[in-house]
Amino acid sequence: MRIFKHFGTVVSPANLVTLSRLVLSPILFACILSSDERNGVSWSAFLLGLLLASTDYFDGTLARRRGTVSKWGAFLDPLADKVVVIGAAISLVIVGRYWLLPVVLLAVRETAITFYRLWFAQKGLSVPARKSAKWKTTIQGAALLLAVFPPLEEVDVLIHVVLWISVLFTLQTGAQYLLDGAKATSTTGE
């Protein structure tokens, strides 16, 4: 009986929405890569990116309304965010829309903080996400959507400025996680 209860938290409606973001993300990458003669700019990439961004909003809202917030959801949601952001950003580097350095900074921070939070979780500690982390994800998503938005195909300066703003938010929230983690370990005596 216990296994069915656990299964129910994994396949909750909110988690299914999150899983759909993971499943659809390779299609987004393919849309960006297949429009390489236009530097990743395409209506299909923009509309699919918009759909994926909306699932990030709705999965959390759905979980809170239904009372199905779970550890699985808390793990899957940021994982799906990182897969979409890093995968789309790398795709945009491949087609020449983004520069490599800001994408490397994004990817390194996202990967490092994910492992950092997993390390804390193994110790039974938590480094909860701050509201600024949601803003960071929103700004990253906006930077990606602007990069593939057809009316902005010729506006490279704006694309790079917004990308660098998202990198700054990403690094700043990464520093916050490190400080929060240091506080958590100092209060537990480690």
C-alpha positions, 0 to 999 in steps of 0.5 A: 500500500505504501508503494502506491502512496509514493507512486501517487506523489510521483505521478501527481498532476503537477509532476506530470506537467513538470515531466512534460517540460522535460519530455518536450525540451529536446523538441525545443532544442531541435527547433532552435538547431533546425533554424540555424540559418536564422541563428535559432530564430523561429516561431516554433522555437518561440511558441514552444519556449513560451509553452514550456515557460508556462508549464513552469508556472502552472506546475507549482500553482497546481501542486499548491492548490491540490496540496500535492507539493512533494519532494519529487516535485521539488527535485523535478521542477528545478531539474526541468528548468535547468535542462530547458535553460542549459539545453536551449542556451547551448543550442543557441551557442551552436547556431551562433546566436549566443556567445559561449562565455555567458552560457558556460557561466550559466551552465557551471553555476546551475550544475554546481548549485544542483550538486551543492543542494543534493549534497545538503539533501543527503545530509538531511539539510535543506537549502530552500529556494529563495524568491530571487531564484524564481526571478532568476529562472524568469529572467533566463527564460525571457533571455531565451525567448527574446533570442528566438523571437523572430521580430528581434532577429537583427537585434543582437545587442539587446539579446546579449544585454539580456543574456548577460543580465540573466547571467548576473542574476544567476551568479548572484543567486548562486552566491546566495545559495552558498551563503545560505548553505554556510549558515545551515551548516554553522547552525547544525555544528558541522 
